[in-house]
Amino acid sequence: MNMRTDHFLLLQKLLVIGRDPSCEVAWCSGRKVLWGEFASDVSRLAAQLQQRPEVRWGLYLKDGYPFAVALMALLHCGKIPVLAGSGRPGAGAGLATQVDALLGDFEAADGVTVNNIKQLIDSSNNHSEFLFAELNATQTLELFTSGSTGEPKCEVKQLKQIFAELETLQNSWGNRLGNAVTVATVSHQHIYGLLFKVLWPLAAGRAFVSNSYQDPQTLLEDASNYPSINWVASPAHLKRLHEALPWNTAKYHLTALFSSGGLLPADSAGQLQQWLGEPPIEVYGSTESGGIAWRQQWCDRSCSDDWQAFPGVELSQGERGELQLRSPHLPENVTLVMADAVKITGENKFQLLGRLDRIVKIEGKRLSLPELENRLQQDSSVQEARMLLLEQGGRQQVGAVVVLSDKGQVDYKKQGKAALVRQLKSQLGFYYEAVLLPRKWRFVEQMPMNSQGKLLQNKLQALFVEPSMEHKTVHSKQKLKTLPLILSEQRLDNSVTLNLRVESDLAYLPGHFPSTPIVPGVVQIRWADHFSRQQFPLGVFASMEAIKFQKVLRPETDFQLTLTFDETKKTITFCLQSDNGVHSQGRLKFV
C-alpha cells in the first residue's frame, strides 16, 4: 500500500505505519536515501541492539542520517539515548562513566569502547525482521545544554514532549515548507538541530541533507541542487555572512530560514531581509523549556521585536517581571520560571528585557547589566554590547565588551580608543552614577559564540585577563612582526573565524609597494596555513586549489579570516574579508 510522501505522521507511529519505499528521507554525499533503505537500516540495527543488555547509550554521530537511524533504533528497542555534545576523546571518556555503552563517532580514548553503527547493521541477519511497535510517550531521551555559562547540564525529555514540539512546528510552518529539503548549519546533537534538522523532516516526509554545513558559501551554492530548501541556522552563523555570497541564486530556492540559540541583532536580520526578501524566523526557547515563541524582525514594521508565543504556551509574569510558562513542551502540571525578564505587549506577545540573574551590586548600589547594555546599544557607535562583573584587586567593577557599528569603527580609527571610551562613558553618565560605569573596555569584531549561538562567558572573561610581565617582555623583544594582530576568535565545530588587524609595522609591508603598501597575496596564504595549523590537526601541505585574489589588503585594516576544515578531504577552505569585501579565498590541501 502506497503512502503519501508529503503526509505528516506522528513520530511515535512513523515506523509502524511507514511510507512508500520511494519516499526521500535524506541526501548523503550527493546520494539519495529512500524510505525502504531507512526502514531496513533501523530494523537491522534495532535487532542487534535489542540483544544487548546495555540500557543507557551515549550517542554521537556527525552526520544526520546515521544519527536518525541510531536514534530511532535505540528508542524502538526500549533503550535510553543520551545525546553527547561532542565526540572528542575527553567528552567520550566523561560520558562513558554515565552510560552503559557508547555508539557512533566518538574519537578514541584510553579504555573506552565505542560501538560502530555500520558494523552493527552489517552484522545483522538480513532475514531477521524487527517488529516495530508504537513508541511509548513516557520513554525518555537525554540531551545536554550548550554549556555557555559553565558545565553542560543533562536534561531528561519524555518523548511526548518531543512529539508535542513536532506537532507545533508542523502546525506553524508545515504548509509553508511543503517538500523543501532541510539543510543545516547547526548540530543535530542538541535540541534545536534534533527537532528542526532531523525529527521534523522525518515526521513530515521531507528529506534532509545528512551533513551539517560549516561553510555558508557551499550551502548556498548547493541550494540550486534542490527545487526548494529550508535552512536551519543560528545567529552565530548568520551574523558572519557577507554580500559576496551567491544570494541571488539561493534566494529563489530558499523557502524558509530559521534561527535559534540566541538573539539575532536587528541589523543582521535587516541585512538578510535585503538579501533574501524576508528576515529569518527566530525561535526562542531552551533545552529545558522547549520552544516558547517566535518572531521575524522586519525592518519596515513596528513592534518587530515582539515575540509571539506558540499555540498552547501559556504566559505569565512573576513579581520580578520574570517570564513564567506552562506548555505542552514541558512535563504536565509544571510551571517553568525563566531567568528572563519580559514585558507583556499583547495577547500571547512579549518583549525580552534581559536576564534577571544579571543584577549585581557595585559599592552597595544595585545595577542591572542588561539595562546598562541596552543603554549603551542606543549609542549610534555601538552595534552590540555585553557587560561583565569583574573581580580585580579585591574590588568589583564592570567591564564592557563592545562590537562597534560602522560609525563606531570610523570614530575608533579617527580618534582612538581612549577618546571613544570617554564619549561612551559620557553618554552613560546621563543615567548612571560614575561608580557604576564600566571601568574596563574591550572592542571586538564579534562576540565569542559556541556552535549553538550561545555567548561564551569564559571567553568574555578571558578578554580582561592581563598578560603577565614575562609575556610582555618576550613580546617586546620580537624584531619582526610577521603575523596580524589577533582581536578575537570564534570556533564553530570544524570552522573558526579569526578577527585580525594588519598593523602598520608588519614586516612584509616595506617595499611592497613603496607609495601604497599592501599585504602580498602569498603572505595571505601563509597566514591561512599558519592559523589552520594552530586550529586543526593537519598533515603535510600538498597543494592549493581555486585561489582567488579579489581586493588588495592595506595596513591598518581589520579583517576576518574564516577557516573551514573538511576532515574527509583533508582540505582547509579559507576566506579573508573585511568591510571592503573579499580579499582572497581558496583551498589548501594536506596529506
Secondary structure, DSSP 8 states (H G I E B T S, - for coil): ----TT----GGGHHHH---TT-EEEEETTEEEEHHHHHHHHHHHHHHHHT----EEEEE-SSHHHHHHHHHHHHHTT-EEEE-S--SHHHHHHHHTTSSEEEE-----TT--EE-HHHHHHTS-TT---------TT-EEEEE---SSSS--EEEEEHHHHHHHHHHHHHHHHHHHTT-EEEESS-TTSHHHIIIIIIHHHHHT--EESS--S-HHHHHHHGGGSS-EEEEE-HHHHTT--TTS-HHHHHTTEEEEEEESS---HHHHHHHHHHHSS--EEEEEETTTEEEEEE---TTSTTTT-EEE-TT-EEEE-TTSEEEEE-TTS-TT--EEEEEEEEEEETTEEEEEEEGGGEEEETTEEEEHHHHHHHHHTSTTEEEEEEEEEEETTEEEEEEEEEE-HHHHHHHHHHHHHHHHHHHHHHHTTTS-GGGS-SEEEEESS--B-TTS-B-HHHHHHTT----HHHHHHHHT---B-S-EEEEEEEETTEEEEEEEE-TTBTT-TTSSSSS----HHHHHHHHHHHHHHHS----EEEEEEEEE-S---TTEEEEEEEEEETTTTEEEEEEEETTEEEEEEEEEE-
